[in-house]
Amino acid sequence: MGGGGQQTESGEPAKGGGVGPDGGLGGSAVYTWEEVQRHSHRGDQWLVIDRKVYNITQWAKRHPGGIRVISHFAGEDATDAFTAFHLDPNFVRKFLKPLLIGELAPTEPSQDHGKNAALVQDFQTLRDRVESEGLLRARLLFFSLYLGHILLLEALALGLLWVWGTSWSLTLLCSLMLATSQAQAGWLQHDFGHLSVFKKSSWNHKLHKFVIGHLKGASANWWNHRHFQHHAKPNVFSKDPDINSLHVFVLGDKQPVEYGIKKLKYLPYHHQHQYFFLIGPPLLIPVYFHIQILRTMFLRQDWVDLAWAMTFYLRFFCCYYPFFGFFGSVALMSFVRFLDSHWFVWVTQMNHLPMEMDHERHQDWLTMQLIATCNIEQSTFNDWFSGHLNFQIEHHLFPTMPRHNYHLVAPLVRTLCEKHGVSYQVKTLQKAIIDVVRSLKKSGDLWLDAYLHK
């Protein structure tokens, strides 16, 4: 599986021997961080997990989470990411054995790029405490009731039309109920996609396909491959697809200056905080995501996800065609997605868009997540409205943790951040939404200044 992992870039045998038949180190091949970091290119990728060095060059193409997310850690220590993303790391290590090519030399530190060893160790201690206290175990009743309230909203929206008819006011009320159902289904598919509900990954995957496919008409595999990149390297240009704005926006403090110096003006970026309202929240789900999902499923020949998505459209038209006809049903679906898109964009961007954005800086897991995320104050409404993503910090640190436990681990995370001087930001919902617009304006002003004067 590893594909000849016993050779260095130049083709010379690795120092100290190779891998034994049982996957162990035969002769203890050892490497320095400098050697590992040289293997960080598309056709030559190594990474380190628990001081063990693995050649993932060929395996990356078959990685269940997608080639990109694992490749983002090429030449780096991936221990924390490996632990965070896998429900059962010990099981996954069985697949790593054929890729094992050596280990770090005893004189090498466990952390690469000068990361704070004490902070990394303290976070691992916190991780161990989280596991020992059962905070990674889900309450199935919580998620059952959550699914129930989504299905109830769907049923009430349809029943409203059956009983009282299709007046403008009732159709609007039906649309609001369906949009609420869609938004909440979006948060629920997020739970299953992160394997945070069931102990078995396969059960999470099955329910994920049902919720995102049958209830929302989207693709589980498309979501996985995109979303885990975001978690792996949040707000890192060229690695986090969520900040790949396709030249429509310039984001953060550095990208606008880079565009301005290069005299790039695809759009009038100093007005982006205004045209954001026209092409951001209204169009992301109904247009951009819709096209991207269909394109991805056909290009990858992902017929299973396509079949699940088709069941959504079949059910929707069977339910609403008798009331509105074909074009009326299309209009209703488009309006519902228009509303859902606003909800989705504001919730997801208020945690990330105003935060620091940069190129790869090789930071430790805790620091990388904290500078790219912030929390929103807890309340019953905020928890429900955001699908508990008001605890974005805790979610990013422990992506497989069930959401109902975020508030329990939050004080522990805050204490750890205070100990190491890492900023832990909590905002009101109103301030967080306003900060999205402020950050866009600030970035636009930076672009204009660089464009005119640099």
VMD Tcl script that draws the C-alpha trace (Angstrom):
set ca {
  {0.00 0.00 0.00}
  {2.83 2.37 0.76}
  {4.45 1.99 -2.61}
  {8.19 1.63 -1.99}
  {8.48 3.73 1.11}
  {12.04 2.69 1.86}
  {13.73 5.13 -0.46}
  {14.56 8.76 -0.04}
  {13.99 11.45 -2.66}
  {17.21 10.57 -4.42}
  {16.32 6.89 -4.54}
  {18.88 5.91 -1.92}
  {17.81 3.48 0.82}
  {16.55 5.07 4.01}
  {18.94 5.16 6.95}
  {18.93 2.27 9.37}
  {16.89 -0.40 7.63}
  {13.25 -0.89 6.76}
  {9.89 -2.27 7.71}
  {9.60 -5.79 9.01}
  {6.98 -8.29 7.78}
  {4.73 -7.54 10.76}
  {4.72 -3.82 10.01}
  {7.30 -3.09 12.71}
  {10.60 -1.37 12.18}
  {13.27 -3.73 11.05}
  {16.49 -1.98 11.92}
  {14.82 1.25 13.08}
  {15.08 3.59 10.10}
  {15.38 7.08 11.56}
  {14.81 10.52 10.08}
  {15.20 14.13 11.04}
  {12.43 16.69 10.67}
  {14.41 18.28 7.87}
  {14.29 15.00 5.94}
  {10.57 14.53 6.56}
  {9.77 18.08 5.47}
  {11.44 17.54 2.12}
  {8.69 15.04 1.28}
  {5.80 17.47 1.05}
  {5.05 17.52 -2.67}
  {2.16 16.03 -4.61}
  {4.15 13.03 -5.83}
  {6.21 12.56 -2.69}
  {4.47 12.77 0.68}
  {5.53 11.70 4.16}
  {3.99 12.58 7.49}
  {4.54 11.82 11.17}
  {2.08 10.36 13.69}
  {3.27 9.66 17.24}
  {6.90 9.99 16.10}
  {6.40 7.28 13.44}
  {7.17 8.28 9.84}
  {4.77 7.16 7.10}
  {5.01 7.35 3.32}
  {1.47 8.23 2.21}
  {2.32 9.05 -1.42}
  {0.19 6.26 -2.92}
  {-2.24 5.81 -0.02}
  {-3.36 9.46 -0.21}
  {-5.21 8.67 -3.45}
  {-7.27 6.02 -1.63}
  {-7.75 7.90 1.63}
  {-11.48 7.65 2.55}
  {-11.52 11.30 3.60}
  {-10.12 12.42 0.26}
  {-6.64 13.00 -1.08}
  {-6.48 16.67 -0.19}
  {-7.14 16.57 3.53}
  {-4.34 14.07 4.23}
  {-2.00 15.78 1.75}
  {-2.35 19.04 3.66}
  {-0.20 17.46 6.39}
  {2.56 16.20 4.10}
  {5.95 16.92 5.67}
  {4.35 17.65 9.05}
  {3.37 16.11 12.35}
  {-0.24 14.96 11.92}
  {-0.74 13.38 15.34}
  {-3.42 15.73 16.66}
  {-5.31 15.81 13.37}
  {-5.18 12.01 13.12}
  {-6.61 11.65 16.62}
  {-9.24 14.34 16.09}
  {-10.69 12.99 12.86}
  {-10.83 9.25 13.50}
  {-13.47 7.70 15.71}
  {-11.24 4.71 16.48}
  {-7.57 5.67 15.90}
  {-6.34 2.25 17.01}
  {-8.37 0.59 14.26}
  {-7.06 3.01 11.63}
  {-3.47 2.35 12.71}
  {-3.82 -1.15 11.24}
  {-4.03 0.44 7.82}
  {-0.99 2.58 8.55}
  {1.33 -0.35 9.19}
  {2.19 -1.02 5.51}
  {2.99 2.68 5.12}
  {5.45 2.79 8.03}
  {8.99 3.58 6.90}
  {10.73 4.63 10.10}
  {10.62 6.96 13.05}
  {12.05 10.25 14.18}
  {15.59 10.15 15.43}
  {15.81 10.13 19.26}
  {17.43 13.55 19.17}
  {14.50 15.05 17.26}
  {11.66 16.79 19.14}
  {8.16 15.34 18.85}
  {6.88 18.63 17.43}
  {7.85 20.12 14.10}
  {8.45 23.75 13.14}
  {9.29 24.82 16.68}
  {5.81 24.25 18.11}
  {5.27 24.75 21.85}
  {5.84 21.29 23.33}
  {4.22 22.20 26.66}
  {1.06 23.44 24.94}
  {0.86 20.34 22.75}
  {1.28 18.10 25.79}
  {-1.33 20.00 27.80}
  {-3.83 19.68 24.96}
  {-3.16 15.95 24.78}
  {-3.81 15.74 28.53}
  {-7.09 17.58 27.98}
  {-7.95 15.19 25.18}
  {-7.31 12.22 27.48}
  {-9.55 13.78 30.13}
  {-12.32 14.35 27.59}
  {-12.21 10.68 26.62}
  {-12.04 9.38 30.20}
  {-15.04 11.51 31.25}
  {-17.13 10.15 28.39}
  {-17.55 13.48 26.62}
  {-17.13 11.80 23.24}
  {-20.16 9.56 23.85}
  {-23.46 10.71 22.38}
  {-26.95 10.63 23.88}
  {-29.02 8.98 21.18}
  {-32.24 10.40 22.62}
  {-30.97 13.93 21.92}
  {-30.36 13.19 18.23}
  {-33.57 11.16 17.89}
  {-35.62 14.10 19.16}
  {-33.65 16.44 16.94}
  {-34.46 14.35 13.86}
  {-38.05 14.14 15.06}
  {-38.48 17.90 15.18}
  {-37.11 18.19 11.63}
  {-39.58 15.61 10.31}
  {-42.39 17.26 12.27}
  {-41.67 20.60 10.61}
  {-41.79 18.90 7.19}
  {-45.12 17.26 8.04}
  {-46.65 20.46 9.45}
  {-45.62 22.47 6.39}
  {-47.39 19.98 4.09}
  {-50.38 19.59 6.41}
  {-50.82 23.35 6.45}
  {-51.50 23.34 2.72}
  {-53.74 20.28 2.83}
  {-56.00 21.77 5.49}
  {-56.06 25.51 4.78}
  {-55.03 25.86 1.14}
  {-52.37 27.77 -0.77}
  {-52.96 31.43 -0.09}
  {-49.94 33.73 -0.23}
  {-49.74 33.98 3.54}
  {-49.99 30.21 4.06}
  {-47.47 29.53 1.28}
  {-45.05 31.95 2.94}
  {-45.57 30.24 6.30}
  {-45.02 26.85 4.66}
  {-41.78 28.19 3.11}
  {-40.53 29.42 6.46}
  {-41.23 26.06 8.08}
  {-39.49 24.20 5.26}
  {-36.48 26.55 5.43}
  {-36.24 25.96 9.17}
  {-36.39 22.23 8.57}
  {-33.68 22.48 5.91}
  {-31.41 24.56 8.14}
  {-31.80 22.18 11.07}
  {-31.26 19.17 8.79}
  {-28.03 20.88 7.74}
  {-26.83 20.94 11.33}
  {-27.91 17.31 11.84}
  {-26.10 16.01 8.75}
  {-23.07 17.85 10.11}
  {-23.29 15.70 13.26}
  {-23.43 12.44 11.32}
  {-20.72 13.60 8.92}
  {-18.40 14.15 11.87}
  {-19.14 10.65 13.22}
  {-20.33 12.20 16.47}
  {-23.57 10.24 16.99}
  {-22.92 6.49 16.79}
  {-19.96 4.44 18.01}
  {-19.68 2.71 14.63}
  {-18.53 4.82 11.70}
  {-20.70 2.84 9.29}
  {-23.89 3.81 11.14}
  {-22.92 7.47 11.04}
  {-22.21 7.20 7.30}
  {-25.60 5.60 6.59}
  {-27.55 8.23 8.52}
  {-25.41 10.95 6.98}
  {-26.45 9.87 3.50}
  {-30.10 9.78 4.57}
  {-30.10 13.25 6.12}
  {-27.97 15.12 3.59}
  {-29.25 13.12 0.65}
  {-32.93 12.40 1.30}
  {-33.73 15.41 3.49}
  {-31.56 18.01 1.69}
  {-30.80 16.69 -1.80}
  {-27.02 16.98 -1.47}
  {-24.00 14.65 -1.44}
  {-22.36 13.16 1.65}
  {-19.05 12.50 -0.12}
  {-18.91 16.02 -1.54}
  {-19.49 17.41 1.95}
  {-16.90 15.14 3.58}
  {-14.11 15.92 1.14}
  {-14.79 19.64 1.37}
  {-15.56 20.06 5.05}
  {-12.70 18.04 6.51}
  {-10.22 20.19 4.62}
  {-11.74 23.17 6.40}
  {-11.26 21.48 9.76}
  {-7.74 20.34 8.94}
  {-6.47 23.80 8.01}
  {-9.09 26.44 8.89}
  {-8.56 29.85 7.29}
  {-5.37 28.71 5.56}
  {-5.26 29.91 1.97}
  {-5.12 27.17 -0.69}
  {-5.98 24.54 1.93}
  {-9.33 25.62 3.36}
  {-11.95 25.54 0.57}
  {-14.29 27.70 2.65}
  {-12.08 30.74 2.02}
  {-11.55 30.01 -1.66}
  {-13.60 32.97 -2.85}
  {-12.78 32.50 -6.56}
  {-11.69 36.16 -6.86}
  {-15.18 37.32 -5.84}
  {-13.97 38.53 -2.42}
  {-10.61 39.32 -0.86}
  {-10.41 38.09 2.72}
  {-8.34 38.71 5.82}
  {-5.49 41.20 6.08}
  {-2.91 39.65 3.72}
  {-4.82 38.53 0.65}
  {-6.22 42.02 -0.09}
  {-2.72 43.53 0.02}
  {-1.36 40.78 -2.22}
  {-4.14 41.39 -4.76}
  {-3.64 45.15 -4.55}
  {0.12 44.97 -5.12}
  {-0.46 42.73 -8.15}
  {-3.12 45.19 -9.40}
  {-5.75 42.46 -9.49}
  {-9.24 43.91 -9.79}
  {-11.72 41.22 -10.78}
  {-14.40 43.16 -8.89}
  {-14.50 46.47 -7.00}
  {-13.38 44.91 -3.73}
  {-13.71 48.16 -1.77}
  {-17.49 47.62 -2.20}
  {-17.46 43.92 -1.31}
  {-19.16 44.54 2.05}
  {-22.10 45.83 0.00}
  {-22.31 43.34 -2.86}
  {-21.87 40.52 -0.33}
  {-25.56 40.93 0.47}
  {-26.44 40.38 -3.20}
  {-24.25 37.42 -4.14}
  {-23.22 35.87 -0.80}
  {-26.08 34.67 1.39}
  {-28.71 34.61 -1.42}
  {-26.73 32.50 -3.90}
  {-24.36 30.17 -2.03}
  {-26.70 27.19 -1.60}
  {-29.22 27.69 -4.44}
  {-26.59 28.36 -7.11}
  {-22.95 27.70 -6.24}
  {-23.33 24.66 -3.97}
  {-26.09 23.21 -6.15}
  {-23.94 23.34 -9.29}
  {-20.84 22.11 -7.47}
  {-22.65 19.15 -5.87}
  {-24.18 17.95 -9.16}
  {-20.89 18.42 -10.99}
  {-18.96 16.52 -8.32}
  {-21.36 13.58 -8.25}
  {-21.26 13.15 -12.04}
  {-17.50 13.66 -12.42}
  {-16.73 11.20 -9.62}
  {-19.51 8.87 -10.79}
  {-20.89 8.87 -7.27}
  {-24.14 7.14 -8.18}
  {-25.03 6.22 -4.58}
  {-25.06 9.83 -3.45}
  {-26.87 10.83 -6.64}
  {-29.57 8.25 -5.95}
  {-30.03 9.55 -2.40}
  {-30.26 13.13 -3.70}
  {-32.85 12.12 -6.30}
  {-35.09 10.73 -3.55}
  {-35.27 14.24 -2.11}
  {-36.47 15.73 -5.39}
  {-38.91 12.87 -5.97}
  {-40.42 13.29 -2.51}
  {-40.58 17.08 -2.80}
  {-42.39 17.06 -6.14}
  {-44.74 14.28 -5.08}
  {-45.73 16.38 -2.06}
  {-46.03 19.81 -3.65}
  {-46.87 19.22 -7.32}
  {-50.60 18.76 -6.51}
  {-50.65 22.24 -4.97}
  {-48.33 24.29 -7.18}
  {-47.66 22.30 -10.35}
  {-44.15 21.74 -11.70}
  {-42.93 25.33 -12.04}
  {-44.62 26.37 -8.81}
  {-42.85 23.54 -6.98}
  {-39.52 24.60 -8.47}
  {-40.20 28.17 -7.33}
  {-41.09 26.95 -3.82}
  {-37.92 24.86 -3.59}
  {-35.79 27.75 -4.83}
  {-37.31 30.15 -2.31}
  {-36.78 27.68 0.54}
  {-33.14 27.27 -0.46}
  {-32.80 31.02 -0.74}
  {-33.91 31.34 2.90}
  {-31.80 28.36 4.02}
  {-28.75 29.86 2.32}
  {-29.02 33.07 4.34}
  {-29.27 31.09 7.56}
  {-26.31 28.88 6.63}
  {-24.01 31.68 5.49}
  {-24.44 33.92 8.52}
  {-24.02 31.07 11.02}
  {-20.94 29.59 9.37}
  {-19.21 32.87 8.52}
  {-19.68 34.65 11.84}
  {-17.31 32.15 13.48}
  {-14.55 32.34 10.87}
  {-14.65 35.26 8.44}
  {-13.62 37.98 10.94}
  {-10.81 35.80 12.28}
  {-7.17 35.59 11.16}
  {-6.48 34.27 7.67}
  {-3.04 33.46 6.38}
  {-0.91 31.12 4.33}
  {0.41 27.95 5.94}
  {2.24 28.71 9.20}
  {2.59 25.15 10.60}
  {1.03 25.90 13.98}
  {0.04 23.42 16.64}
  {-3.53 22.09 16.59}
  {-4.85 24.27 19.43}
  {-3.34 27.52 18.22}
  {-4.30 26.91 14.58}
  {-7.94 26.31 15.52}
  {-8.21 29.17 18.03}
  {-6.90 31.92 15.76}
  {-9.36 30.84 13.04}
  {-12.49 30.39 15.17}
  {-14.53 32.19 17.78}
  {-17.55 31.33 19.91}
  {-20.96 32.94 20.20}
  {-22.59 33.36 23.60}
  {-24.58 30.38 24.80}
  {-28.35 30.53 25.04}
  {-31.13 28.08 24.23}
  {-31.91 30.02 21.06}
  {-28.27 30.36 19.97}
  {-27.68 26.64 20.53}
  {-30.70 25.74 18.37}
  {-30.24 28.47 15.76}
  {-26.62 27.55 15.07}
  {-26.81 23.80 15.64}
  {-24.48 24.35 18.63}
  {-21.88 25.85 16.29}
  {-21.87 28.80 18.63}
  {-19.31 26.51 20.34}
  {-17.17 26.59 17.20}
  {-13.91 26.46 19.17}
  {-14.78 23.24 20.98}
  {-16.17 21.75 17.79}
  {-12.94 22.43 15.92}
  {-10.75 21.05 18.68}
  {-12.86 17.90 19.08}
  {-14.75 17.38 15.79}
  {-16.13 13.94 16.76}
  {-17.57 15.22 20.06}
  {-21.40 15.20 20.19}
  {-22.64 18.76 20.27}
  {-24.58 18.45 23.52}
  {-21.24 18.13 25.37}
  {-19.59 21.28 24.02}
  {-20.69 23.38 26.99}
  {-19.08 20.87 29.36}
  {-15.64 21.02 27.79}
  {-15.70 24.77 27.06}
  {-14.49 25.85 30.56}
  {-11.60 23.38 30.32}
  {-10.58 24.74 26.92}
  {-10.79 28.32 28.16}
  {-8.55 27.50 31.15}
  {-5.97 25.88 28.87}
  {-5.99 28.90 26.58}
  {-5.50 31.28 29.51}
  {-2.56 29.21 30.73}
  {-0.75 29.49 27.40}
  {-1.87 32.99 26.41}
  {-4.01 31.84 23.48}
  {-6.93 34.16 22.70}
  {-10.36 32.59 23.37}
  {-12.97 34.87 21.79}
  {-16.68 34.87 22.67}
  {-19.07 37.32 21.01}
  {-22.74 38.16 21.12}
  {-24.76 36.94 18.14}
  {-25.37 40.51 17.02}
  {-21.70 41.51 17.20}
  {-20.63 38.35 15.38}
  {-22.95 39.10 12.46}
  {-21.89 42.75 12.31}
  {-18.23 41.69 12.39}
  {-18.74 39.72 9.17}
  {-19.60 42.93 7.33}
  {-16.90 44.92 9.13}
  {-14.23 42.39 8.18}
  {-15.27 42.51 4.52}
  {-15.09 46.32 4.55}
  {-11.70 46.29 6.27}
  {-10.31 43.83 3.71}
  {-11.74 45.89 0.86}
  {-10.12 49.06 2.21}
  {-6.77 47.27 2.52}
  {-7.06 46.16 -1.10}
  {-7.89 49.66 -2.31}
  {-4.96 51.20 -0.44}
  {-2.53 48.63 -1.84}
  {-4.01 48.90 -5.32}
  {-3.63 52.68 -5.42}
  {-0.42 53.21 -3.47}
  {1.79 50.13 -3.55}
}
mol new
graphics top color blue
foreach p $ca { graphics top sphere $p radius 0.5 }
foreach p [lrange $ca 0 end-1] q [lrange $ca 1 end] { graphics top cylinder $p $q radius 0.2 }
display resetview
